[in-house]
Amino acid sequence: MIYLIIAAVLGFAAWQLVQFVRRTKQARCSSGGCAGCGHNASCSASSIIKLEEL
């Protein structure tokens, strides 16, 4: 029974990690980061603020 609980906790932690990586990849510009976008407007200030709130 304890192994089932440990597996559930580790599975949930892995899922959260995958979701975090997906969110950070979506917030980046195609050139590799919001700092390098210049006036490309592909990075929004709201996405940066959302990442900082996490």
Order of alpha helices (4+ residues) and beta strands (2+ residues): alpha-alpha
